[in-house]
Amino acid sequence: MSLFVDIVTIQCKAGDGGNGCVSFHREKFVQAGGPDGGDGGRGGDVAFVASERMHTLMDFRMSRKFFAENGADGTGRFRSGKSGAPLLIAVPVGTVIRDKASERVLFDMRSPGEERVLLRGGNGGHGNAKFATPTRRAPNFAKPGIKPPIAELTLELKSIADVGLVGMPNVGKSSILSAVTSARPKIANYHFTTLSPNLGIVRRDEDSFVLADIPGLVEGAHEGAGLGHEFLRHIERTRLLIHVLDISGSEERDPLDDYDLITRELTRYGDLIKRTTLIAANKTDLPGAEENLERLRERLPDAAIHPVSAATRKGLTELMRAAAGALRDIPLPEPFYEENFPDAESVSPFGVSVEDGVYVVYGPAAERLIASVNFEDQDSLNWFQRALRRAGVIDALREAGAKEGDAVVMADMEFDFME
């Protein structure tokens, strides 16, 4: 049996922009036809969509890299390259997408069918036709396309449910879910039958809500014991908790001790203990239930205790009506605060460092600039010098202490600094 997968790390990359083309018009009886290099195509975007057909992140266990299609290079006769196809990645509803390095929340995919573009494809480079001027009639250079960096993302699934069933293993949570919804969770008489949250829709009178069967908790769950640490996150968004107890003690555990244990675990995991809670005293059809129920009522005189039996369905209608009534007064959970993911154009355009007396210009903007230059063409070199000034590289070198004749390295090229 495979364990439920609710957190994975993946790599995503938007498509590279296609390179601009260096081309000159060739036609019989036409001399000096001029530049006709086309622009490169735009790279494909990377987007996410919240799918109701997915319930786990299991699909990402084997496939961890998602790269959108690159844009095609431009060609002669002013023909632009084809844009890359976008990449759409389906994730379960309730998935939170984070930047792994900074742990910033980028997207909170909480609405079914919601589609969000995370990474924009790189722009295509200009062909040499774009660099023609009255004084530069035959530019022998073009610009490369922008190459977006690889993004490492963390996908974390937090189940979307209004009400969560919590409790020790084998107390009857799955049986209750099966009895009040059309969900059919796996039910067996051993611990940890439920390895993943099961969801079902409860419809009572004019009310309806989503009910989740959360895997059983054990002592130390907040520290990773049993399955608890893996799944406590799935009740972070529930507005109401139903604490299910085996009131008959059929598992040879005292239901009051079970109540204390689960309460401690919820207290230690964030503010879950502050959630509105109903108590479902299950298995009232078994011997010993009445005695333990009285003990529970004496211990918790102000608690909302509902005697139920999942086997006979006794009391379940009243329990679900109480849950629906409580939900009317509980506000919806706030979405996670989202931060924008920087695009390829805005990620550290360039920087200057000094290494052993050599001034090093680094960054994607510097690399793209070097890739645009034809160092055997004087027009291209003149354009390169002007581009350095427009980009602020000359000023940055001067501020770093560079003087006339000092060595400067950009990408794999070395040249002398000139004002």
URURDA-V539052 format. One record per residue. N is the residue number from 1. PSI is psi in radians with two decimals (* if undefined). BURIAL is b if it has 24 or more other ideal C-beta (glycine too) atoms within 12 Angstrom, else e. D_CENTER is the distance of its C-alpha to the mean C-alpha in Angstrom with 1 decimal. Layout:
# URURDA-V539052
<<N;PSI;BURIAL;D_CENTER> <N;PSI;BURIAL;D_CENTER>>
This chain:
# URURDA-V539052
<<1;2.23;e;26.4> <2;2.40;e;22.8> <3;2.62;e;20.8> <4;2.41;b;17.8> <5;2.01;b;14.5> <6;0.11;b;11.8> <7;2.22;b;9.9> <8;2.80;b;9.5> <9;2.29;b;9.1> <10;2.86;b;9.1> <11;2.32;e;10.7> <12;2.59;b;10.5> <13;2.25;b;13.4> <14;2.75;b;14.9> <15;2.54;b;18.6> <16;2.55;b;21.4> <17;2.53;b;24.0> <18;2.71;b;27.3> <19;2.54;b;30.3> <20;2.73;b;33.1> <21;2.44;b;36.4> <22;1.95;b;39.8> <23;2.63;b;42.4> <24;2.47;b;45.9> <25;2.23;e;47.6> <26;2.14;e;50.2> <27;2.45;e;52.9> <28;2.37;e;56.6> <29;0.12;e;58.9> <30;1.98;e;56.1> <31;2.53;e;56.1> <32;1.00;e;53.3> <33;-0.30;e;51.0> <34;2.92;b;48.3> <35;2.43;b;44.6> <36;0.49;b;42.6> <37;2.29;b;39.3> <38;2.91;b;36.3> <39;2.73;b;32.8> <40;2.70;b;29.8> <41;2.74;b;27.3> <42;2.50;b;23.8> <43;2.75;b;20.9> <44;2.56;b;18.4> <45;2.83;b;15.2> <46;2.14;b;11.7> <47;2.78;b;10.3> <48;2.56;b;8.2> <49;2.39;b;10.5> <50;2.00;b;10.7> <51;2.28;b;13.5> <52;-0.22;e;16.2> <53;-0.26;e;17.5> <54;2.45;b;14.8> <55;-0.18;b;15.1> <56;3.03;b;13.6> <57;0.38;b;11.3> <58;-0.58;e;14.7> <59;-0.40;e;14.4> <60;-0.05;b;12.1> <61;-0.67;e;14.8> <62;-0.47;e;17.2> <63;1.95;e;15.2> <64;-0.13;e;12.8> <65;2.26;e;13.6> <66;1.83;b;12.8> <67;2.22;b;15.2> <68;2.85;b;16.4> <69;2.45;b;20.2> <70;2.69;b;22.2> <71;2.62;b;24.7> <72;2.68;b;28.3> <73;2.65;b;31.0> <74;2.82;b;33.6> <75;3.12;b;37.1> <76;3.06;b;40.6> <77;0.58;e;42.2> <78;0.41;b;39.5> <79;2.11;e;37.0> <80;2.63;b;33.4> <81;2.73;b;30.9> <82;2.43;b;28.7> <83;2.56;b;25.1> <84;2.57;b;22.4> <85;2.44;e;20.8> <86;2.75;b;17.2> <87;2.14;b;14.6> <88;2.10;e;12.9> <89;2.11;b;10.3> <90;2.35;b;10.8> <91;2.75;b;8.7> <92;2.65;b;10.7> <93;2.34;b;11.3> <94;0.08;b;10.1> <95;2.31;b;6.6> <96;2.22;b;4.9> <97;2.15;b;1.6> <98;2.66;b;4.8> <99;2.12;b;7.4> <100;-0.74;b;9.3> <101;-0.84;e;12.6> <102;-0.23;e;12.7> <103;0.33;e;10.3> <104;2.45;e;9.7> <105;2.12;b;7.4> <106;-0.84;b;6.4> <107;2.51;b;5.8> <108;1.71;b;7.3> <109;1.38;b;8.0> <110;-0.15;b;11.4> <111;2.25;e;13.9> <112;2.33;e;15.1> <113;-0.08;e;15.2> <114;2.31;b;13.1> <115;2.23;e;12.2> <116;2.33;b;10.4> <117;2.13;b;11.2> <118;-0.84;b;9.0> <119;2.21;b;11.6> <120;2.42;b;15.3> <121;2.66;b;17.8> <122;2.51;b;20.6> <123;2.56;b;23.9> <124;2.66;b;26.9> <125;2.69;b;29.8> <126;2.45;b;33.1> <127;2.96;b;36.0> <128;-0.34;b;39.3> <129;-0.52;b;40.7> <130;-0.27;b;38.6> <131;0.08;b;40.4> <132;2.36;b;43.9> <133;2.98;e;46.1> <134;-0.50;e;49.9> <135;-0.28;e;50.4> <136;1.52;e;47.8> <137;-0.30;e;48.6> <138;1.13;b;47.4> <139;2.20;b;44.1> <140;0.67;b;43.4> <141;2.80;b;39.7> <142;3.01;b;36.4> <143;2.48;b;32.8> <144;2.83;b;30.0> <145;2.78;b;26.7> <146;2.36;b;23.7> <147;1.76;b;21.5> <148;2.59;b;17.9> <149;2.86;b;16.7> <150;2.31;e;14.3> <151;2.28;b;10.9> <152;2.10;b;9.7> <153;2.63;b;6.1> <154;2.16;b;5.7> <155;2.19;b;4.4> <156;2.15;b;6.9> <157;2.11;b;9.1> <158;1.87;b;11.4> <159;2.43;b;14.1> <160;1.88;b;15.4> <161;2.55;b;19.1> <162;-0.65;b;22.0> <163;2.38;b;24.0> <164;2.33;b;23.4> <165;2.09;b;26.2> <166;2.78;b;26.5> <167;3.10;b;29.3> <168;2.85;b;30.7> <169;2.52;b;30.6> <170;0.53;b;33.0> <171;-0.10;b;33.9> <172;0.32;b;33.3> <173;-0.80;b;29.9> <174;-0.62;b;29.3> <175;-0.67;b;32.8> <176;-0.79;b;32.3> <177;-0.77;b;29.1> <178;-0.59;b;31.1> <179;-0.52;b;34.1> <180;-0.13;b;32.5> <181;3.14;b;30.0> <182;0.05;e;30.0> <183;2.59;b;27.4> <184;1.27;e;29.0> <185;2.77;b;27.4> <186;2.25;e;29.1> <187;2.19;e;32.0> <188;2.85;e;34.2> <189;0.97;e;36.4> <190;2.79;e;34.5> <191;2.61;e;31.8> <192;0.60;b;28.1> <193;-0.71;b;28.7> <194;2.01;b;25.3> <195;-0.11;b;22.6> <196;2.66;b;19.8> <197;2.27;b;19.6> <198;2.38;b;21.7> <199;2.52;b;21.5> <200;2.77;b;24.5> <201;2.19;b;25.9> <202;2.25;b;29.0> <203;2.02;e;31.5> <204;2.09;e;34.5> <205;-2.12;e;36.9> <206;0.08;e;35.0> <207;2.63;e;31.9> <208;2.56;e;28.8> <209;2.84;b;25.7> <210;2.22;b;23.0> <211;2.30;b;24.2> <212;2.34;b;22.2> <213;1.83;b;24.0> <214;2.40;b;22.3> <215;2.61;b;23.5> <216;2.49;b;26.5> <217;2.72;b;26.5> <218;2.96;b;29.1> <219;2.33;b;30.5> <220;0.22;e;28.3> <221;-0.64;b;25.0> <222;-0.27;b;23.4> <223;-0.01;e;24.3> <224;0.07;e;23.0> <225;2.56;e;26.2> <226;-2.39;b;26.2> <227;-0.05;b;23.0> <228;-0.82;b;22.5> <229;-0.57;e;20.2> <230;-0.45;b;17.7> <231;-0.07;b;17.9> <232;-0.52;b;18.9> <233;-0.36;b;15.4> <234;-0.17;b;15.9> <235;0.14;b;18.7> <236;-0.52;b;17.1> <237;-0.07;b;16.8> <238;2.46;b;20.1> <239;-0.37;b;22.9> <240;2.42;b;25.7> <241;2.42;b;26.4> <242;1.94;b;29.2> <243;1.94;b;30.6> <244;2.22;b;32.3> <245;2.50;b;35.4> <246;1.56;b;37.8> <247;-0.27;b;40.8> <248;-0.29;b;43.2> <249;0.49;b;42.3> <250;-0.34;b;42.4> <251;0.21;b;40.1> <252;0.57;e;42.7> <253;2.58;b;40.5> <254;2.13;e;41.6> <255;-0.52;b;39.3> <256;-0.64;b;39.9> <257;-0.68;e;38.7> <258;-0.73;b;35.6> <259;-0.79;b;35.0> <260;-0.70;e;35.4> <261;-0.85;b;33.1> <262;-0.67;b;30.1> <263;-0.72;b;30.8> <264;-0.73;e;30.7> <265;-0.70;b;27.4> <266;-0.60;b;25.8> <267;-0.66;e;27.6> <268;-0.24;e;26.1> <269;1.52;b;22.5> <270;-2.49;e;21.7> <271;0.49;e;23.6> <272;-0.49;b;23.5> <273;-0.30;e;27.3> <274;-0.14;e;27.6> <275;2.57;b;26.3> <276;2.31;b;29.1> <277;2.33;b;30.3> <278;2.61;b;32.7> <279;2.16;b;34.5> <280;1.85;b;35.2> <281;1.62;b;38.3> <282;2.89;b;38.0> <283;0.68;b;40.6> <284;-0.15;b;43.5> <285;-0.06;b;45.4> <286;2.72;b;46.0> <287;2.51;e;48.8> <288;-0.16;e;48.2> <289;-0.77;b;45.7> <290;-0.77;e;48.2> <291;-0.81;e;49.1> <292;-0.57;b;45.6> <293;-0.73;b;44.7> <294;-0.72;e;47.5> <295;-0.70;e;46.5> <296;-0.73;b;42.9> <297;-0.62;e;44.4> <298;-0.65;e;46.7> <299;-0.64;e;43.9> <300;1.27;e;41.5> <301;-0.43;e;44.0> <302;0.00;e;41.5> <303;2.66;e;38.6> <304;1.57;b;37.8> <305;2.23;b;38.9> <306;1.90;b;39.0> <307;2.21;b;41.0> <308;2.88;b;39.6> <309;1.94;b;40.1> <310;-0.52;b;37.4> <311;-0.74;e;40.2> <312;-0.10;e;42.6> <313;0.28;e;40.0> <314;2.27;e;42.2> <315;-0.09;b;40.6> <316;-0.64;b;37.2> <317;-0.78;e;38.0> <318;-0.66;e;38.9> <319;-0.78;b;35.7> <320;-0.62;b;33.4> <321;-0.68;e;35.5> <322;-0.68;b;35.2> <323;-0.77;b;31.4> <324;-0.69;b;31.4> <325;-0.69;e;33.8> <326;-0.64;b;31.8> <327;-0.49;b;28.6> <328;-0.46;e;30.6> <329;0.03;e;31.0> <330;2.16;e;27.4> <331;2.76;e;25.1> <332;2.60;e;21.6> <333;2.55;b;18.8> <334;2.46;e;17.4> <335;2.78;e;13.8> <336;2.52;e;11.7> <337;2.21;e;12.8> <338;2.48;e;10.6> <339;2.54;e;11.6> <340;2.52;e;12.1> <341;2.23;b;11.0> <342;2.43;e;14.6> <343;3.06;b;15.9> <344;-0.47;b;18.3> <345;-0.42;e;21.3> <346;0.09;e;20.5> <347;1.85;b;19.6> <348;1.32;e;22.8> <349;-0.79;b;25.3> <350;2.84;b;28.0> <351;2.88;e;29.6> <352;2.30;b;33.1> <353;2.83;e;34.2> <354;2.15;e;37.7> <355;1.92;e;38.4> <356;0.74;e;42.1> <357;-0.02;e;43.4> <358;2.32;e;41.1> <359;2.10;b;38.7> <360;2.12;b;35.3> <361;2.08;b;33.2> <362;2.92;b;29.6> <363;2.80;b;26.3> <364;-0.63;b;24.9> <365;-0.70;b;27.4> <366;-0.71;b;30.3> <367;-0.71;b;29.4> <368;-0.64;b;29.2> <369;-0.77;b;32.5> <370;-0.70;b;34.3> <371;-0.30;b;33.1> <372;-0.22;b;34.7> <373;2.37;b;38.1> <374;1.78;e;41.1> <375;-0.07;e;43.1> <376;0.05;e;46.2> <377;2.19;e;46.4> <378;-0.69;e;47.8> <379;-0.71;b;46.2> <380;-0.70;b;42.8> <381;-0.70;e;43.7> <382;-0.75;e;44.8> <383;-0.71;b;41.6> <384;-0.79;b;39.7> <385;-0.75;e;41.7> <386;-0.65;e;41.1> <387;-0.65;b;37.4> <388;-0.71;b;37.3> <389;-0.78;e;39.0> <390;-0.65;e;36.9> <391;-0.18;b;33.6> <392;0.15;e;35.2> <393;-0.73;b;35.5> <394;-0.79;b;39.3> <395;-0.70;e;39.1> <396;-0.69;b;36.5> <397;-0.72;b;38.7> <398;-0.73;e;41.7> <399;-0.53;e;40.0> <400;-0.12;b;39.2> <401;0.12;e;42.9> <402;2.44;b;43.4> <403;2.86;e;46.9> <404;2.23;e;48.7> <405;-0.16;e;48.8> <406;2.60;b;46.0> <407;2.33;e;43.8> <408;2.35;b;40.3> <409;2.23;b;37.6> <410;2.16;b;34.8> <411;-2.10;b;32.7> <412;0.30;e;35.6> <413;2.48;e;38.3> <414;2.36;e;40.9> <415;2.99;b;43.2> <416;2.50;e;45.4> <417;2.29;b;44.4> <418;2.32;e;46.4> <419;*;e;46.5>>
